[in-house]
């Protein structure tokens, strides 16, 4: 009997060391895979093309990567023929023959901007507006009174230079930043410390925004006409000019984000007229939404299509330039994403939308006629569809994929009828990653009623009979969806690779978009209003529990959470509010009190209780697990002061924390020159505090 017991104990001891040694041998493989997954895009080729359209407006050529020289293909959609050729034809479409789908000279964010006639280049020099001849050395100074802090040509976010269609006038702004708060950014790496004062990239909810004046300048006479934009403080956005140059068009967002106006200004007098007004009791649009994408002009220049959420869903509305609503073009319980093309002659508007109720984050191409009839879906494969129309508007290229389906490019007629596959991704090298397709899931929010959609990642050596730690990769901001929806998801850089890479360390990673995020209609989005910090973590905890209930391989005794920017704020909040659920957290570039998100919270004076609740500083005493805070010293979007305030709160609460400071680095550390160190810091911290326990069968 004693011999049996001894042999049994010996087997257990040997088994333990064999298991430990096996795990130790596997660790280098995990680290290799972790690094490789950050380069995920390098492990497949194809599935995308860059078309050069020919003079007929329908045929095109493109180059495809191949061993040796690229393979060049010429495609004739009318004959549905794809032929290999020896060299590029060199004949591009004559864009003068294209009917413009928007006003012909919309603004673009460029330091220099060519006039429509090609004679001049507008630029900003020494706080003033200058013109430089496109050929020769001639220069012309348009303004002379610009000084530091009260300069021409840009506001806190954008450059402002818009040529009139006939090149005789230039619209621009003059912004007074002299009383606007500035952020000290210290350069610690030189021989001596140097302080650079930067203007706050994100106006805090408790501060005013800079006073902006809008002008129309006559190039020949240098005469300045001030546009009457009102005495209140507004965020302005450029839109374009009328085709005849008679009016400048711009958008004016009220400081509380509850009113947006489309405005036309007389180019000779500066007198304005309001074309249309959007109002909301919460927010018309969120922070930094590109307002220029809300409007698309018909080629006649007298009508435009406007995107609005006035009925609770973002839909298309057809307007006359005088502000008369002609008709609503789309309706239903789905949001339109953007207008892709307008074929006025055929009477069609082509647009992308999230129209599949069962897969609400998929993006498909649709069309509707200008009478608001014959609504049609033109693409069908699940996932994301990126569309490029031929200049003739007879055909389009459909580039599509999903999180589990590699990219592919199809050629289709304008009515959606399929012609041929042009390119498919070669994924044979994914075998080196031992790639497991991500798993899409649907769960209920903390309210027990609302569907939430997410994606789950597993390690390359996944074994369902073992227990794995879990990582919640959170973002959760009201201005952007975090959910991966395509095979090579590139939102915010390489975060797709980061999510998949974490799983290769030997854990389960999930991503979910909770209530208050965009893309699901106004009601879903409005949950965020005056509620930041209230629903995000409960929705993520509800997701975690439902996933684990159906997946016994998820180890709820080892749960981590990682995130950057707003995700960093929510990582810290999760560690403080739910310390018995989340055990390890890594918060990058966090904002400790969310004051940069006034668009979603209203006035701190009027909504004082909501602002106080949203702050993480008063929760510091709740920290129980291991928390690593990471911040770059040159971050102008979420200044390092936010992390310093959190650190001070932990010190006052006598709570231990870990801190990594990266000198000279900005907000997007995953794309910075210290990205590899940032990645390694994640790996080391998770290995030490979350992943070190051996996997248990």
Secondary structure as UniProt FT lines:
FT   HELIX           2..37
FT   TURN            38..39
FT   HELIX           40..43
FT   STRAND          52..53
FT   TURN            55..56
FT   STRAND          60..64
FT   STRAND          71..76
FT   TURN            77..80
FT   STRAND          81..85
FT   HELIX           95..97
FT   TURN            104..105
FT   STRAND          112..114
FT   TURN            116..117
FT   STRAND          120..125
FT   TURN            126..127
FT   STRAND          128..133
FT   STRAND          139..141
FT   TURN            148..149
FT   STRAND          150..152
FT   STRAND          162..163
FT   TURN            165..166
FT   STRAND          169..176
FT   TURN            178..179
FT   STRAND          182..187
FT   STRAND          194..199
FT   TURN            205..206
FT   STRAND          211..218
FT   TURN            219..221
FT   STRAND          224..227
FT   STRAND          234..241
FT   TURN            243..244
FT   STRAND          247..254
FT   TURN            255..256
FT   STRAND          259..266
FT   TURN            267..269
FT   STRAND          272..279
FT   TURN            287..288
FT   HELIX           291..294
FT   STRAND          295..297
FT   TURN            299..300
FT   STRAND          303..308
FT   TURN            310..311
FT   STRAND          315..320
FT   TURN            321..322
FT   STRAND          325..328
FT   STRAND          336..343
FT   TURN            344..347
FT   STRAND          348..353
FT   TURN            357..358
FT   TURN            360..361
FT   STRAND          363..369
FT   TURN            370..371
FT   STRAND          376..377
FT   STRAND          384..389
FT   TURN            391..392
FT   STRAND          395..401
FT   STRAND          408..413
FT   TURN            414..415
FT   STRAND          418..424
FT   HELIX           428..433
FT   STRAND          439..444
FT   TURN            446..447
FT   STRAND          451..457
FT   TURN            460..461
FT   TURN            464..465
FT   STRAND          468..473
FT   TURN            478..479
FT   TURN            487..488
FT   TURN            491..494
FT   HELIX           495..504
FT   TURN            505..506
FT   STRAND          507..512
FT   TURN            515..516
FT   HELIX           522..526
FT   TURN            527..530
FT   TURN            532..534
FT   HELIX           536..550
FT   TURN            552..553
FT   STRAND          554..564
FT   HELIX           566..577
FT   TURN            579..581
FT   STRAND          584..588
FT   TURN            595..596
FT   HELIX           598..600
FT   TURN            604..607
FT   HELIX           608..614
FT   HELIX           617..622
FT   STRAND          626..632
FT   TURN            633..634
FT   HELIX           641..652
FT   TURN            653..654
FT   STRAND          658..662
FT   TURN            663..664
FT   HELIX           669..671
FT   TURN            673..674
FT   HELIX           675..689
//
